[in-house]
């Protein structure tokens, strides 16, 4: 490595070379330049009493240590009917993972652990999926066929997920365009992962088998904001039926992203839609960066097929000043190896994501495939060097490096070394092709890491254990009567009511529209006041206070009906709600008592105005009438709140 080479400068230079712009500064022109394209797979659990293919209860969760038995399994690949191995299966086999399932008898049975064939499909789940398909303007299939979709990471004990297509070819209407839907499927949920350390991955089976729907869009979104808007729309649409589960883990989405010349990459399990814009932005530019790496390699390597890396075992005593991570690896009895990458100088420190470079692509795969926990390597181009230049020069001599080569130094248990070398070699060779098809795990900061190889298109095949289910036209038309208004219709109605647009997301995400509509139409409250109360004040309460499990948003109708019957001004609800939100078993009179509320007539309140004006004048304050009115209103507000409309009182003052 030449001393003139500076990895940090190279990182910044490569960032500029690919034209990376921060998410907040990006325009549509930036996304058009790199050919941004994205689609969605939105998952939502259904509110059913039992699981999809057995009689175990749905929606009951256990703590990590609340289980009755453990089952240990190892996944092994098998040849397909065409005599081929699935790439994902081969990758998982390399990991030599021991899969541990923790089972609680209350929520799991022999079906969950693949010892019993499936029971008939839960009819409640089937009906809900048809209703939501109709709401999504999808064409309902004439006959439901259950298929098997391979899942080889151990998240499903059978190695496959039972799934069935319910509707095809629909659409949703965003503000400025329509997004086409490919299909909606009804499928069983997977296990909850507890831990994944080394060669042991642990799951809980309480969530396994719960019914959920998957709504899949075409890659019609051309910028990150459209991706989030489409995802929010689908989730709001699902919730508008009142037939789906909500809360942590009940809804999640996989986001497919590519750029021009790239490949579909799936960002798995995005928990919050607000993460989507940053994640999709960074993934598109990550691919753009990898394509730039490919073009640079084409200039440097005339015959990629003949490119080879060189691997040498390195004695720990090679380092004059080994970093702490290398010292600890030596203490654990691990092996240390160096890999020389010909013509790779300047590439390991090439920008890929904010705070990440190409070297991270290697480190991530060593963790996932070779099961070597991080930290697991250093390079000749670390942005924050952990080993001295002299030590790098020694590594270069041992690996017979050329002047334009780069080096990776990694360590791990002896039994993982061969896999680790394969991982580094394979990831290097992939750079000559551009973008490897893979799934990636998301983080709140908008970055991703490698999760596994993207499954092939032939991962689905018929499930011979479940008979087809015909869907009669009469049955579908009966279900059509249960469809609520379209989300776009609700948005249009709120706009006509004059409800502020910044309230829509909260109202729709919590499915508050039906109860809000009842308060407006049946109790004759002001739409603007009601919408603002729900979208601003209620949102604030939800963010500040811990919700009691007994509280239901639908009971807000009862609160406003009480205020109407008692002829109390609805502003008092702002004082009552925080207390009621935390203690929903209190009746409304008790809430008022707790707040020390006293009833006054409008006349009794107005009678206090002359006295307060005299008191104001007596204390010698400003003669400005506006200042006087503000002071008087401040004195009267605690008494008037709930008893009299404050605007009317201001006019009286």
C-alpha positions as CSV (number, residue, x, y, z in Angstrom):
1,X,0.0,0.0,0.0
2,X,1.5,3.3,-1.0
3,X,1.8,5.9,1.8
4,X,0.1,8.5,-0.4
5,X,-3.1,6.6,-0.3
6,X,-5.6,7.9,2.2
7,X,-8.7,5.7,2.8
8,X,-10.8,8.6,4.3
9,X,-10.0,10.9,1.3
10,X,-10.8,8.0,-1.0
11,X,-14.1,7.4,0.8
12,X,-15.2,11.1,0.3
13,X,-13.9,11.1,-3.3
14,X,-15.9,8.0,-4.2
15,X,-19.0,9.5,-2.5
16,X,-18.7,12.5,-4.8
17,X,-17.9,10.4,-7.8
18,X,-21.2,8.5,-7.7
19,X,-23.1,11.8,-7.2
20,X,-24.4,10.8,-3.8
21,X,-26.8,13.3,-2.2
22,X,-28.3,13.2,1.3
23,X,-31.9,12.2,1.5
24,X,-33.0,15.7,2.6
25,X,-31.3,17.3,-0.4
26,X,-32.4,14.8,-3.1
27,X,-34.8,15.8,-5.9
28,X,-36.7,13.7,-8.4
29,X,-33.9,14.5,-10.9
30,X,-31.4,12.6,-8.7
31,X,-33.7,9.6,-8.6
32,X,-34.3,9.7,-12.3
33,X,-30.5,9.9,-12.8
34,X,-29.9,6.6,-11.1
35,X,-33.2,5.0,-12.2
36,X,-34.8,4.5,-8.8
37,X,-37.5,1.9,-8.8
38,X,-39.3,0.3,-5.8
39,X,-42.1,-2.0,-4.9
40,X,-43.7,-3.2,-1.7
41,X,-44.8,-6.4,0.1
42,X,-46.9,-5.3,3.0
43,X,-47.8,-7.8,5.7
44,X,-50.6,-7.5,8.2
45,X,-51.8,-10.0,10.8
46,X,-55.5,-10.7,10.8
47,X,-57.7,-10.4,13.9
48,X,-58.8,-14.0,14.1
49,X,-59.5,-16.3,17.1
50,X,-57.3,-19.1,15.9
51,X,-54.3,-19.8,13.7
52,X,-54.5,-20.4,10.0
53,X,-54.0,-24.1,9.8
54,X,-54.7,-25.4,13.3
55,X,-56.9,-24.7,16.3
56,X,-54.3,-23.0,18.5
57,X,-55.3,-19.5,19.7
58,X,-53.9,-16.5,17.8
59,X,-52.6,-13.3,19.3
60,X,-51.2,-14.7,22.5
61,X,-47.6,-13.9,23.2
62,X,-45.1,-15.3,25.8
63,X,-42.0,-14.0,27.4
64,X,-38.7,-15.4,26.2
65,X,-38.3,-17.7,29.2
66,X,-42.0,-18.9,29.2
67,X,-41.8,-22.2,27.3
68,X,-42.4,-25.9,28.0
69,X,-40.1,-27.6,25.5
70,X,-37.3,-27.0,23.0
71,X,-36.8,-28.7,19.6
72,X,-33.5,-28.5,17.8
73,X,-33.3,-28.9,14.0
74,X,-30.7,-28.5,11.2
75,X,-31.7,-27.4,7.7
76,X,-30.3,-29.3,4.8
77,X,-30.7,-28.6,1.1
78,X,-32.3,-31.1,-1.3
79,X,-32.3,-31.4,-5.0
80,X,-35.3,-29.9,-6.9
81,X,-37.2,-31.9,-9.5
82,X,-34.9,-30.3,-12.0
83,X,-31.8,-31.6,-10.2
84,X,-30.8,-28.2,-8.9
85,X,-30.1,-26.7,-5.4
86,X,-31.7,-23.4,-4.4
87,X,-29.0,-20.7,-3.7
88,X,-30.6,-19.7,-0.5
89,X,-30.7,-23.3,0.7
90,X,-27.0,-23.7,-0.1
91,X,-26.1,-20.5,1.8
92,X,-28.1,-21.5,4.9
93,X,-26.4,-25.0,4.8
94,X,-23.0,-23.3,4.8
95,X,-23.9,-21.5,8.1
96,X,-24.2,-24.9,9.9
97,X,-26.8,-23.3,12.1
98,X,-28.5,-25.1,14.9
99,X,-32.1,-24.0,15.0
100,X,-33.8,-24.0,18.4
101,X,-37.6,-23.7,18.7
102,X,-39.0,-22.8,22.2
103,X,-42.5,-24.1,22.5
104,X,-45.3,-23.1,24.8
105,X,-48.2,-25.6,24.8
106,X,-50.8,-22.8,25.0
107,X,-49.9,-21.5,21.6
108,X,-48.4,-24.4,19.7
109,X,-49.3,-27.9,18.7
110,X,-47.9,-30.7,16.6
111,X,-48.8,-28.9,13.4
112,X,-46.4,-26.1,14.3
113,X,-43.5,-28.5,14.6
114,X,-44.4,-30.3,11.3
115,X,-45.6,-33.5,13.0
116,X,-49.2,-33.2,11.9
117,X,-50.8,-32.3,8.5
118,X,-52.6,-28.9,8.3
119,X,-56.2,-28.5,9.5
120,X,-58.7,-26.8,7.1
121,X,-58.0,-23.1,6.4
122,X,-59.6,-20.9,9.0
123,X,-62.7,-19.5,7.4
124,X,-62.6,-16.3,9.4
125,X,-59.2,-15.5,8.0
126,X,-60.3,-16.4,4.5
127,X,-63.3,-14.0,4.7
128,X,-61.2,-11.1,6.0
129,X,-58.6,-11.6,3.2
130,X,-61.4,-11.5,0.6
131,X,-62.9,-8.3,2.1
132,X,-59.6,-6.6,2.0
133,X,-58.9,-7.8,-1.5
134,X,-62.2,-6.4,-2.6
135,X,-61.4,-3.1,-0.9
136,X,-58.1,-3.1,-2.8
137,X,-60.0,-3.5,-6.1
138,X,-58.4,-6.9,-6.7
139,X,-60.0,-9.6,-8.8
140,X,-60.9,-12.5,-6.6
141,X,-59.7,-15.9,-7.7
142,X,-62.3,-18.5,-8.5
143,X,-60.6,-21.1,-6.5
144,X,-58.1,-20.8,-3.6
145,X,-55.0,-23.0,-4.0
146,X,-52.6,-23.4,-1.1
147,X,-49.0,-23.5,-2.1
148,X,-45.7,-23.9,-0.3
149,X,-43.1,-21.1,-0.3
150,X,-39.7,-22.1,0.8
151,X,-38.2,-20.4,3.9
152,X,-34.9,-21.9,4.7
153,X,-33.6,-19.7,7.5
154,X,-35.4,-21.8,10.1
155,X,-38.1,-19.3,10.8
156,X,-40.7,-21.9,9.9
157,X,-40.0,-25.5,11.1
158,X,-41.3,-27.1,8.0
159,X,-38.9,-25.1,5.8
160,X,-41.8,-23.6,3.9
161,X,-44.7,-21.3,4.4
162,X,-48.2,-22.2,3.4
163,X,-49.7,-19.4,1.3
164,X,-52.6,-18.8,-1.0
165,X,-53.4,-16.1,-3.5
166,X,-56.8,-14.5,-2.9
167,X,-56.9,-11.6,-5.3
168,X,-54.9,-10.4,-8.3
169,X,-54.4,-7.2,-10.4
170,X,-55.8,-4.3,-8.3
171,X,-54.8,-0.7,-7.6
172,X,-54.6,2.0,-5.0
173,X,-54.9,5.7,-5.6
174,X,-52.2,8.0,-4.2
175,X,-52.5,11.7,-4.3
176,X,-50.8,12.1,-7.7
177,X,-50.8,8.6,-9.2
178,X,-52.2,5.1,-9.1
179,X,-50.1,2.2,-7.9
180,X,-50.8,-1.2,-9.4
181,X,-51.2,-4.2,-7.1
182,X,-49.9,-7.6,-8.2
183,X,-51.8,-9.7,-5.7
184,X,-53.0,-10.2,-2.1
185,X,-52.1,-13.5,-0.4
186,X,-53.3,-15.2,2.7
187,X,-50.4,-16.9,4.6
188,X,-49.2,-18.1,7.9
189,X,-46.8,-16.0,10.0
190,X,-43.3,-17.2,10.9
191,X,-41.6,-17.6,14.3
192,X,-40.3,-14.7,16.4
193,X,-36.5,-14.7,16.5
194,X,-35.0,-14.4,20.0
195,X,-31.3,-14.5,19.2
196,X,-28.8,-15.4,16.5
197,X,-25.3,-15.7,17.8
198,X,-22.6,-17.9,16.2
199,X,-24.0,-21.1,15.0
200,X,-27.2,-21.1,17.1
201,X,-30.4,-19.3,16.2
202,X,-33.3,-19.4,18.7
203,X,-37.0,-18.8,17.8
204,X,-40.3,-18.7,19.7
205,X,-43.4,-20.3,18.1
206,X,-46.2,-18.2,19.6
207,X,-46.5,-16.1,16.5
208,X,-46.0,-19.1,14.1
209,X,-49.0,-19.9,12.1
210,X,-51.0,-16.7,12.8
211,X,-53.0,-15.6,9.7
212,X,-51.6,-12.6,7.8
213,X,-52.1,-11.1,4.4
214,X,-49.4,-9.9,2.1
215,X,-50.2,-7.2,-0.4
216,X,-47.7,-7.0,-3.3
217,X,-47.3,-4.0,-5.5
218,X,-45.7,-3.5,-8.9
219,X,-42.4,-1.5,-8.8
220,X,-44.3,1.7,-9.7
221,X,-42.8,4.0,-7.1
222,X,-40.1,6.3,-8.5
223,X,-38.9,8.1,-5.3
224,X,-38.8,7.3,-1.6
225,X,-41.7,9.5,-0.7
226,X,-44.0,7.5,-3.0
227,X,-42.9,4.3,-1.4
228,X,-43.8,5.5,2.1
229,X,-47.1,7.0,0.8
230,X,-48.1,3.7,-0.9
231,X,-47.1,1.7,2.2
232,X,-49.1,4.0,4.5
233,X,-52.1,3.8,2.2
234,X,-52.1,0.0,2.2
235,X,-51.7,-0.2,6.0
236,X,-54.5,2.4,6.5
237,X,-56.7,0.5,4.1
238,X,-56.2,-2.7,6.0
239,X,-56.9,-1.0,9.3
240,X,-60.0,0.7,8.0
241,X,-61.8,-2.7,8.1
242,X,-61.2,-3.1,11.8
243,X,-60.3,-6.8,11.0
244,X,-56.6,-6.7,11.4
245,X,-54.3,-6.7,14.4
246,X,-52.3,-3.6,15.3
247,X,-49.3,-2.9,17.6
248,X,-45.7,-3.9,17.5
249,X,-45.0,-6.7,15.0
250,X,-48.6,-6.9,13.7
251,X,-47.7,-5.0,10.5
252,X,-44.4,-5.0,8.7
253,X,-43.2,-4.6,5.2
254,X,-40.5,-5.8,2.8
255,X,-39.3,-3.1,0.4
256,X,-37.9,-4.0,-3.0
257,X,-35.4,-1.5,-4.4
258,X,-33.3,-1.3,-7.5
259,X,-31.5,1.3,-9.7
260,X,-30.8,1.4,-13.4
261,X,-28.5,-1.6,-14.2
262,X,-29.0,-3.0,-10.7
263,X,-30.9,-5.9,-9.3
264,X,-33.9,-6.3,-7.1
265,X,-32.8,-6.2,-3.5
266,X,-35.3,-6.9,-0.7
267,X,-35.1,-4.9,2.5
268,X,-36.8,-7.3,5.0
269,X,-39.1,-6.6,7.9
270,X,-39.2,-2.8,7.9
271,X,-41.0,-2.2,11.2
272,X,-41.9,1.5,10.7
273,X,-43.1,3.3,7.6
274,X,-41.2,6.4,8.6
275,X,-37.9,4.5,8.0
276,X,-38.8,3.8,4.4
277,X,-37.6,7.0,2.7
278,X,-34.1,6.9,4.1
279,X,-33.8,3.1,3.6
280,X,-34.9,3.2,0.0
281,X,-32.8,6.3,-0.8
282,X,-29.6,4.7,0.6
283,X,-30.2,1.3,-0.9
284,X,-30.6,2.8,-4.4
285,X,-27.4,4.7,-4.0
286,X,-25.6,1.6,-2.5
287,X,-26.4,-0.2,-5.7
288,X,-25.3,2.8,-7.8
289,X,-22.0,2.7,-5.9
290,X,-21.5,-1.0,-6.5
291,X,-22.1,-0.5,-10.2
292,X,-19.4,2.2,-10.2
293,X,-17.1,-0.3,-8.5
294,X,-17.9,-2.8,-11.3
295,X,-17.0,-0.2,-14.0
296,X,-13.7,0.5,-12.2
297,X,-12.9,-3.2,-12.0
298,X,-13.6,-3.5,-15.7
299,X,-10.9,-0.9,-16.4
300,X,-8.4,-2.7,-14.1
301,X,-9.0,-6.3,-14.9
302,X,-9.0,-7.4,-18.5
303,X,-10.2,-11.0,-17.9
304,X,-12.4,-11.2,-14.8
305,X,-12.6,-15.0,-15.2
306,X,-8.9,-15.3,-14.5
307,X,-9.0,-13.0,-11.4
308,X,-7.8,-14.9,-8.3
309,X,-7.2,-13.8,-4.7
310,X,-4.4,-15.1,-2.6
311,X,-4.9,-16.5,0.9
312,X,-2.2,-16.9,3.5
313,X,-2.3,-17.9,7.2
314,X,-0.7,-15.2,9.3
315,X,1.1,-15.8,12.6
316,X,-0.3,-13.6,15.4
317,X,3.3,-12.6,16.1
318,X,3.4,-10.8,12.7
319,X,1.9,-7.7,14.2
320,X,4.2,-5.3,16.1
321,X,1.2,-3.5,17.6
322,X,-1.9,-5.8,17.2
323,X,-5.2,-4.2,17.9
324,X,-7.3,-5.4,20.8
325,X,-9.6,-7.4,18.6
326,X,-6.7,-9.4,17.2
327,X,-5.3,-9.9,20.7
328,X,-8.6,-11.3,21.9
329,X,-8.9,-13.6,18.9
330,X,-5.4,-15.0,19.7
331,X,-6.5,-15.5,23.3
332,X,-9.5,-17.5,22.1
333,X,-7.3,-19.8,20.1
334,X,-8.7,-18.6,16.7
335,X,-6.8,-18.6,13.4
336,X,-5.7,-15.5,11.5
337,X,-5.7,-15.2,7.7
338,X,-4.9,-12.5,5.1
339,X,-6.6,-12.3,1.7
340,X,-4.9,-10.3,-1.0
341,X,-7.3,-8.8,-3.6
342,X,-5.4,-7.9,-6.8
343,X,-6.3,-4.5,-8.3
344,X,-8.6,-3.7,-5.4
345,X,-6.8,-0.7,-4.0
346,X,-9.2,2.1,-3.4
347,X,-12.3,-0.2,-3.5
348,X,-12.5,-1.5,0.0
349,X,-12.8,2.1,1.2
350,X,-15.3,3.0,-1.6
351,X,-18.5,4.6,-0.3
352,X,-21.6,2.4,-0.2
353,X,-23.9,3.9,2.5
354,X,-23.6,6.7,5.0
355,X,-20.8,5.7,7.4
356,X,-20.2,2.4,5.5
357,X,-17.9,1.3,2.7
358,X,-17.3,-1.8,0.6
359,X,-15.4,-3.5,3.3
360,X,-18.6,-3.6,5.4
361,X,-20.1,-5.8,2.7
362,X,-17.5,-8.5,3.5
363,X,-17.8,-8.1,7.2
364,X,-21.6,-8.5,7.1
365,X,-21.3,-11.8,5.1
366,X,-18.7,-13.2,7.4
367,X,-21.1,-12.7,10.3
368,X,-24.1,-14.2,8.5
369,X,-22.6,-17.0,6.5
370,X,-19.4,-18.0,8.3
371,X,-21.0,-17.2,11.7
372,X,-18.0,-15.2,12.8
373,X,-19.2,-12.6,15.2
374,X,-18.2,-9.0,14.7
375,X,-15.5,-7.6,14.9
376,X,-14.2,-10.2,12.5
377,X,-11.7,-8.4,10.2
378,X,-9.6,-5.4,9.4
379,X,-8.4,-4.2,6.0
380,X,-5.6,-2.2,4.5
381,X,-8.1,0.6,3.9
382,X,-9.9,1.0,7.2
383,X,-11.3,4.5,7.6
384,X,-10.1,4.3,11.2
385,X,-7.0,2.1,11.1
386,X,-6.6,-0.4,13.9
387,X,-3.2,-1.7,12.8
388,X,0.0,0.1,11.9
389,X,1.2,0.8,8.3
390,X,4.3,-1.3,9.0
391,X,2.1,-4.3,9.9
392,X,0.1,-3.8,6.6
393,X,3.4,-3.8,4.8
394,X,4.3,-7.2,6.4
395,X,1.0,-8.6,5.3
396,X,1.6,-7.3,1.8
397,X,4.9,-9.1,1.7
398,X,3.4,-12.4,3.0
399,X,0.6,-12.3,0.4
400,X,3.0,-11.2,-2.4
401,X,0.8,-8.2,-3.0
402,X,1.2,-5.9,-6.0
403,X,1.2,-2.1,-5.7
404,X,-2.4,-1.8,-6.6
405,X,-3.8,-4.6,-4.4
406,X,-5.8,-4.4,-1.2
407,X,-5.9,-6.8,1.8
408,X,-8.4,-8.2,4.2
409,X,-7.2,-9.7,7.5
410,X,-9.8,-11.8,9.2
411,X,-9.9,-14.2,12.1
412,X,-12.2,-16.9,13.5
413,X,-12.5,-20.5,14.8
414,X,-10.6,-23.1,12.7
415,X,-13.9,-24.8,11.7
416,X,-15.2,-21.5,10.2
417,X,-12.1,-20.5,8.2
418,X,-12.8,-22.4,5.0
419,X,-16.3,-20.9,4.8
420,X,-14.9,-17.5,5.5
421,X,-12.4,-17.8,2.7
422,X,-15.3,-18.9,0.4
423,X,-17.3,-15.9,1.5
424,X,-14.6,-13.4,0.8
425,X,-13.7,-14.9,-2.5
426,X,-17.4,-15.2,-3.7
427,X,-18.2,-11.6,-2.6
428,X,-15.1,-10.3,-4.5
429,X,-16.1,-12.2,-7.7
430,X,-19.6,-10.8,-7.4
431,X,-18.2,-7.3,-7.8
432,X,-17.4,-8.0,-11.4
433,X,-21.2,-8.6,-12.0
434,X,-22.5,-5.6,-10.1
435,X,-25.4,-6.2,-7.7
436,X,-25.9,-9.5,-6.0
437,X,-29.6,-10.4,-5.5
438,X,-30.0,-10.5,-1.7
439,X,-32.3,-9.6,1.2
440,X,-31.0,-7.0,3.7
441,X,-31.9,-6.2,7.3
442,X,-33.0,-2.6,8.0
443,X,-31.9,-0.2,10.7
444,X,-33.5,3.0,12.0
445,X,-30.6,5.1,10.7
446,X,-31.5,4.2,7.2
447,X,-28.7,1.7,6.6
448,X,-28.9,-2.0,5.9
449,X,-26.8,-5.1,6.3
450,X,-26.7,-8.4,4.4
451,X,-29.2,-10.9,5.6
452,X,-29.3,-13.8,3.1
453,X,-29.3,-14.7,-0.6
454,X,-32.5,-13.7,-2.4
455,X,-34.6,-16.9,-3.1
456,X,-35.2,-17.9,-6.6
457,X,-38.5,-17.6,-8.5
458,X,-39.1,-21.3,-8.3
459,X,-39.4,-21.4,-4.5
460,X,-43.2,-22.0,-4.6
461,X,-44.9,-25.3,-5.4
462,X,-48.3,-26.8,-4.7
463,X,-49.3,-28.0,-1.2
464,X,-50.7,-31.5,-1.6
465,X,-52.0,-31.6,2.0
466,X,-54.8,-28.9,1.3
467,X,-57.6,-29.3,-1.1
468,X,-58.6,-26.3,-3.3
469,X,-61.4,-24.0,-2.0
470,X,-63.9,-22.8,-4.6
471,X,-65.3,-19.3,-4.1
472,X,-68.8,-18.9,-5.4
473,X,-69.9,-15.5,-6.8
474,X,-72.8,-15.3,-4.3
475,X,-70.4,-15.8,-1.4
476,X,-68.1,-13.0,-2.7
477,X,-71.0,-10.6,-3.2
478,X,-72.2,-11.2,0.3
479,X,-68.7,-10.3,1.6
480,X,-68.7,-7.2,-0.6
481,X,-71.4,-5.7,1.6
482,X,-68.9,-5.5,4.5
483,X,-66.5,-3.2,2.7
484,X,-65.9,0.2,4.3
485,X,-65.2,3.4,2.4
486,X,-62.1,3.6,0.4
487,X,-59.2,5.5,2.1
488,X,-59.2,8.0,-0.8
489,X,-62.9,8.7,-0.1
490,X,-62.2,9.3,3.6
491,X,-59.3,11.7,2.8
492,X,-61.6,13.6,0.4
493,X,-64.3,13.8,3.1
494,X,-61.9,15.1,5.7
495,X,-60.7,17.7,3.2
496,X,-64.3,18.8,2.6
497,X,-64.9,19.0,6.4
498,X,-61.9,21.4,6.6
499,X,-59.9,19.1,8.8
500,X,-56.2,20.0,8.7
501,X,-54.2,17.7,6.4
502,X,-51.4,17.1,9.0
503,X,-54.0,15.2,11.0
504,X,-54.7,12.6,8.3
505,X,-51.8,10.2,9.0
506,X,-52.6,9.8,12.7
507,X,-56.3,9.5,12.2
508,X,-56.0,6.8,9.4
509,X,-53.1,4.9,11.1
510,X,-55.2,4.4,14.3
511,X,-58.4,3.8,12.3
512,X,-60.1,6.7,14.1
513,X,-62.1,7.8,11.1
514,X,-65.3,5.7,11.9
515,X,-65.6,7.0,15.5
516,X,-64.7,10.5,14.4
517,X,-67.4,10.4,11.7
518,X,-70.0,9.2,14.2
519,X,-69.2,12.1,16.6
520,X,-69.5,14.6,13.7
521,X,-72.6,13.1,12.1
522,X,-74.6,11.7,15.1
523,X,-73.6,14.2,17.8
524,X,-73.4,17.2,15.5
525,X,-69.9,18.4,16.6
526,X,-67.8,20.7,14.5
527,X,-65.8,18.6,12.0
528,X,-62.8,20.9,12.2
529,X,-62.8,20.8,16.1
530,X,-63.3,17.0,16.1
531,X,-60.6,16.3,13.5
532,X,-58.1,18.6,15.2
533,X,-58.9,17.0,18.6
534,X,-58.2,13.6,17.2
535,X,-55.3,14.4,14.9
536,X,-53.4,16.8,17.2
537,X,-54.5,16.6,20.8
538,X,-55.2,12.8,21.0
539,X,-51.9,12.2,19.2
540,X,-50.1,14.3,21.8
541,X,-51.8,12.3,24.6
542,X,-50.8,9.0,23.0
543,X,-47.2,10.3,22.8
544,X,-47.0,11.5,26.4
545,X,-48.9,9.0,28.5
546,X,-48.8,5.3,29.0
547,X,-52.0,3.7,27.6
548,X,-54.0,1.4,29.7
549,X,-54.9,-2.0,28.1
550,X,-58.5,-1.3,28.9
551,X,-58.6,2.0,26.9
552,X,-60.4,1.9,23.5
553,X,-60.4,4.7,21.0
554,X,-63.9,3.8,20.1
555,X,-65.1,4.9,23.5
556,X,-64.3,8.5,22.6
557,X,-67.8,8.5,21.2
558,X,-69.1,7.8,24.7
559,X,-67.1,10.8,26.0
560,X,-68.5,13.3,23.6
561,X,-72.0,11.9,23.9
562,X,-71.7,12.5,27.7
563,X,-70.6,16.1,27.1
564,X,-73.5,16.6,24.7
565,X,-76.0,15.2,27.2
566,X,-74.6,17.2,30.1
567,X,-74.5,20.3,27.9
568,X,-70.8,20.8,28.7
569,X,-68.5,22.5,26.3
570,X,-66.3,19.9,24.5
571,X,-63.1,21.8,25.3
572,X,-63.3,20.1,28.8
573,X,-62.4,16.9,27.0
574,X,-58.8,18.2,26.8
575,X,-58.6,18.0,30.5
576,X,-60.5,14.7,30.9
577,X,-58.7,12.7,28.2
578,X,-55.2,12.4,29.7
579,X,-56.6,11.1,33.0
580,X,-59.1,8.8,31.3
581,X,-56.5,7.5,28.8
582,X,-54.5,6.2,31.8
583,X,-57.6,5.1,33.9
584,X,-60.4,4.1,31.5
585,X,-62.4,2.4,34.1
586,X,-63.3,5.7,35.7
587,X,-66.7,7.0,34.8
588,X,-67.0,10.5,33.4
589,X,-68.5,12.1,36.5
590,X,-65.6,10.7,38.5
591,X,-63.1,12.3,36.0
592,X,-64.8,15.7,36.5
593,X,-64.6,15.2,40.3
594,X,-60.9,14.3,40.1
595,X,-60.4,17.5,38.0
596,X,-62.3,19.5,40.7
597,X,-64.6,20.7,37.9
598,X,-67.6,22.8,39.0
599,X,-70.6,23.6,36.9
600,X,-71.5,27.3,36.3
601,X,-74.1,28.8,34.0
602,X,-73.0,31.3,31.3
603,X,-74.8,34.1,33.3
604,X,-72.8,33.3,36.4
605,X,-69.5,33.4,34.5
606,X,-70.5,36.7,32.7
607,X,-71.4,38.3,36.0
608,X,-67.7,38.1,37.0
609,X,-66.6,40.3,34.1
610,X,-67.3,43.7,35.6
611,X,-65.6,42.8,38.9
612,X,-62.5,41.6,37.1
613,X,-62.4,44.7,35.0
614,X,-62.5,46.8,38.1
615,X,-59.8,44.7,39.7
616,X,-57.6,45.1,36.6
617,X,-58.0,48.8,36.7
618,X,-57.2,48.9,40.5
619,X,-53.9,47.3,40.1
620,X,-52.8,49.9,37.7
621,X,-51.9,47.8,34.7
622,X,-51.7,48.9,31.0
623,X,-54.7,50.8,29.7
624,X,-54.6,48.9,26.4
625,X,-58.0,47.2,25.9
626,X,-56.4,44.1,24.3
627,X,-54.1,43.5,27.3
628,X,-57.1,43.9,29.6
629,X,-59.2,41.4,27.7
630,X,-56.3,38.8,27.7
631,X,-56.0,39.2,31.5
632,X,-59.7,38.9,32.2
633,X,-59.9,35.8,29.9
634,X,-57.0,34.3,31.8
635,X,-58.9,34.7,35.1
636,X,-62.1,33.3,33.7
637,X,-60.7,30.4,31.6
638,X,-60.4,27.9,34.5
639,X,-64.1,28.5,35.5
640,X,-65.4,28.7,31.9
641,X,-63.7,25.7,30.5
642,X,-66.4,23.1,30.0
643,X,-69.2,25.4,31.0
644,X,-69.1,27.9,28.2
645,X,-67.6,28.3,24.7
646,X,-64.4,30.3,25.2
647,X,-64.9,32.2,21.9
648,X,-68.4,33.4,23.0
649,X,-67.0,34.4,26.4
650,X,-64.2,36.4,24.7
651,X,-66.9,38.3,22.7
652,X,-68.7,39.0,25.9
653,X,-65.6,40.3,27.5
